[in-house]
Amino acid sequence: MELSYLSILLIIAGLAIGYFISYIKSRFEMSSYKRELKDYKEHLNRQMKITNEGSKNLESQLEKLKKENENLRISVKTLGQKPGRSELRLLNIYDGALRKMMLKAPGFSSAWEVALQEAEKEYEENERGFKSIIKKVFGPSITHHTESSIIEDQKEGFN
């Protein structure tokens, strides 16, 4: 009987030691899991702060761009209402209509384009001051002679 009590006692002692070792091992695992969970929480907190700051920056930029857009819209509307703008708008409309008409009327369009290009060139020369200097130095007879020779050359080209 003693042997059985002794063996039972040994089995109970073994189980107690096994339970104690298992308990200590589970405590170490739990502490490592708690540390890992704490790290995850800190990481999530950092990520949430970064995301929050980024979305705040985006919202402030969006508000800034909305205000800037509104200011630009008001500026464009104000500039469109300045004196002379309606005439400029009408001039652009007439220019578009004239160009469409030139495409539809082939005989008129080539002569018109040549005259238009010459007028644009003359206007640019006047803007730069080149033609006005020539007129002042040589007088109107030279510039008039060159313009009339150009017109005659064009007439000969069409005949």
Buried (B, 14 or more C-beta within 10 A) or exposed (E): EEEEEEEEEEEEEEEEEEEEEEEEEEEEEEEEEEEEEEEEEEEEEEEEEEEEEEEEEEEEEEEEEEEEEEEEEEEEEEEEEEEEEEEEEEEEEEEEEEEEEBEEEEEEBEEBEBEBEBEEEEEEBEEEEEBEEBBEEEEEEEBEEEEEEEEEEBEEEEE
